[in-house]
Amino acid sequence: MLDGHKKHQPVRPSSSGRHKICCKTAGDAIVDAMLEIAAVSKMRASAIMKNEERFSIRRCIKVLDEMQGVGQRIYFLALDLFENPNTREIFILLKREKRLLWLQGKCSVSSG
């Protein structure tokens, strides 16, 4: 048939089919990696939140309230110290019997 129209040739499977499968697999791998990154990020955020709660001002005040022998002056100076996250962490991590001595030392330095 030579009527001026080109004859349609049958479509043969080419490497583009494999290319699509390869791209889909790579795409799936990227999605999986992104989901894993999101999961790890969520776990990390949760761990940070737990750590922040562990050394929170609320927790420090609770521990301070439970301590024996804390005078009013030391108590209120300690509240000022608790504004610093590092100081809160030290306070909570100290052994129970060392906390008051540490606070007294910190408060005498800050007021002197």
CORTALIN-V921161 format. One record per residue. N is the residue number from 0. OMEGA is omega in degrees with one decimal (none if undefined). D_CENTER is the distance of its C-alpha to the mean C-alpha in Angstrom with 1 decimal. Layout:
n:N omega:OMEGA d_center:D_CENTER
n:N omega:OMEGA d_center:D_CENTER
//
This chain:
n:0 omega:-179.5 d_center:71.9
n:1 omega:-177.5 d_center:72.3
n:2 omega:176.6 d_center:72.0
n:3 omega:178.3 d_center:69.7
n:4 omega:177.7 d_center:66.5
n:5 omega:-179.9 d_center:64.4
n:6 omega:176.9 d_center:64.0
n:7 omega:179.0 d_center:60.5
n:8 omega:179.6 d_center:59.4
n:9 omega:-179.5 d_center:57.5
n:10 omega:178.5 d_center:53.8
n:11 omega:174.9 d_center:52.9
n:12 omega:-178.6 d_center:49.4
n:13 omega:179.2 d_center:48.0
n:14 omega:-179.7 d_center:45.1
n:15 omega:175.7 d_center:43.2
n:16 omega:176.3 d_center:42.7
n:17 omega:179.0 d_center:41.0
n:18 omega:179.3 d_center:39.1
n:19 omega:179.1 d_center:37.7
n:20 omega:179.1 d_center:36.7
n:21 omega:179.4 d_center:35.1
n:22 omega:179.3 d_center:33.2
n:23 omega:178.5 d_center:32.1
n:24 omega:177.8 d_center:30.9
n:25 omega:177.6 d_center:29.0
n:26 omega:177.7 d_center:27.6
n:27 omega:179.5 d_center:26.6
n:28 omega:178.6 d_center:24.9
n:29 omega:178.7 d_center:23.0
n:30 omega:178.5 d_center:21.9
n:31 omega:179.4 d_center:20.9
n:32 omega:179.3 d_center:18.8
n:33 omega:177.7 d_center:17.1
n:34 omega:178.1 d_center:16.5
n:35 omega:177.5 d_center:15.1
n:36 omega:179.1 d_center:12.7
n:37 omega:179.9 d_center:11.6
n:38 omega:179.1 d_center:11.4
n:39 omega:178.9 d_center:9.3
n:40 omega:179.1 d_center:6.9
n:41 omega:178.3 d_center:7.1
n:42 omega:179.4 d_center:6.9
n:43 omega:178.7 d_center:3.8
n:44 omega:178.7 d_center:2.5
n:45 omega:178.5 d_center:5.6
n:46 omega:178.4 d_center:5.6
n:47 omega:179.3 d_center:4.0
n:48 omega:178.4 d_center:6.5
n:49 omega:179.0 d_center:8.9
n:50 omega:178.6 d_center:9.0
n:51 omega:178.0 d_center:9.7
n:52 omega:-178.5 d_center:12.2
n:53 omega:-177.6 d_center:13.7
n:54 omega:-177.9 d_center:14.6
n:55 omega:176.0 d_center:15.3
n:56 omega:179.1 d_center:18.7
n:57 omega:-179.3 d_center:19.8
n:58 omega:179.9 d_center:19.4
n:59 omega:179.5 d_center:21.2
n:60 omega:178.5 d_center:24.0
n:61 omega:178.9 d_center:24.4
n:62 omega:178.9 d_center:24.9
n:63 omega:179.3 d_center:27.1
n:64 omega:-178.6 d_center:29.2
n:65 omega:-177.8 d_center:29.8
n:66 omega:176.5 d_center:31.0
n:67 omega:172.3 d_center:34.8
n:68 omega:179.3 d_center:36.6
n:69 omega:178.5 d_center:34.3
n:70 omega:-177.0 d_center:36.7
n:71 omega:-179.2 d_center:36.1
n:72 omega:179.7 d_center:35.8
n:73 omega:-178.2 d_center:33.1
n:74 omega:-176.1 d_center:31.3
n:75 omega:174.0 d_center:31.1
n:76 omega:177.5 d_center:30.4
n:77 omega:178.3 d_center:27.5
n:78 omega:176.6 d_center:26.0
n:79 omega:178.7 d_center:26.2
n:80 omega:-176.5 d_center:24.5
n:81 omega:175.2 d_center:21.5
n:82 omega:179.6 d_center:20.7
n:83 omega:-178.8 d_center:19.2
n:84 omega:179.4 d_center:15.8
n:85 omega:178.5 d_center:17.3
n:86 omega:177.4 d_center:20.3
n:87 omega:-178.8 d_center:18.6
n:88 omega:178.2 d_center:16.9
n:89 omega:-178.4 d_center:20.4
n:90 omega:-178.3 d_center:22.1
n:91 omega:-176.5 d_center:20.2
n:92 omega:177.9 d_center:20.4
n:93 omega:174.4 d_center:24.1
n:94 omega:-176.0 d_center:26.7
n:95 omega:-175.4 d_center:28.2
n:96 omega:-178.8 d_center:31.5
n:97 omega:-173.7 d_center:30.2
n:98 omega:-176.9 d_center:28.1
n:99 omega:178.7 d_center:31.3
n:100 omega:178.6 d_center:32.8
n:101 omega:178.8 d_center:29.7
n:102 omega:179.7 d_center:29.5
n:103 omega:178.1 d_center:33.2
n:104 omega:178.8 d_center:32.9
n:105 omega:-176.7 d_center:30.2
n:106 omega:178.7 d_center:32.1
n:107 omega:177.7 d_center:35.4
n:108 omega:-177.1 d_center:33.9
n:109 omega:-178.8 d_center:32.4
n:110 omega:-175.7 d_center:35.6
n:111 omega:none d_center:38.0
//
